[in-house]
């Protein structure tokens, strides 16, 4: 968001973030481009968990 602001994109929409057991989901839209972003975290020694929708 900071980079967009510095590049002159002053119109940025951020939908209300959702938090669930898979991570932190948010949607950003700027200049008619929409991005769906999922942030995840893990701790040292953990094993990756397969997503319910993965095949």
C-alpha positions as CSV (number, residue, x, y, z in Angstrom):
1,X,0.0,0.0,0.0
2,X,2.9,2.3,0.8
3,X,4.4,1.8,-2.7
4,X,1.1,2.5,-4.4
5,X,0.7,5.7,-2.4
6,X,4.3,6.8,-3.3
7,X,3.7,6.0,-7.0
8,X,0.7,8.3,-7.0
9,X,-2.2,5.8,-6.7
10,X,-4.3,7.5,-4.1
11,X,-7.4,5.4,-4.8
12,X,-7.0,2.0,-3.2
13,X,-9.7,-0.2,-1.9
14,X,-9.2,-2.7,0.8
15,X,-12.0,-5.1,1.6
16,X,-12.5,-6.1,5.2
17,X,-9.9,-8.8,6.0
18,X,-11.0,-12.3,7.1
19,X,-9.0,-14.4,9.5
20,X,-9.5,-18.2,9.7
21,X,-7.4,-21.3,10.4
22,X,-5.8,-21.1,6.9
23,X,-4.4,-17.6,7.4
24,X,-5.3,-13.9,7.0
25,X,-7.1,-13.1,3.7
26,X,-7.5,-9.7,2.2
27,X,-8.5,-8.2,-1.2
28,X,-6.9,-5.1,-2.6
29,X,-8.0,-3.1,-5.7
30,X,-6.2,-0.3,-7.3
31,X,-6.2,1.1,-10.8
32,X,-8.8,-1.5,-11.9
33,X,-6.6,-4.4,-10.8
34,X,-7.8,-6.7,-8.0
35,X,-5.5,-8.9,-5.9
36,X,-6.5,-11.6,-3.5
37,X,-3.8,-12.1,-0.9
38,X,-3.5,-14.7,1.8
39,X,-0.9,-14.3,4.5
40,X,0.2,-17.4,6.4
41,X,2.6,-18.0,9.3
42,X,4.2,-21.0,10.8
43,X,6.6,-21.8,13.6
44,X,10.0,-23.5,13.4
45,X,9.6,-27.2,13.3
46,X,6.0,-27.3,12.1
47,X,5.0,-29.3,9.1
48,X,3.0,-27.8,6.2
49,X,-0.7,-28.5,6.3
50,X,-2.5,-29.5,3.1
51,X,-5.4,-27.3,2.1
52,X,-8.9,-28.9,2.1
53,X,-9.3,-27.8,-1.6
54,X,-5.9,-29.1,-2.8
55,X,-5.7,-32.2,-4.9
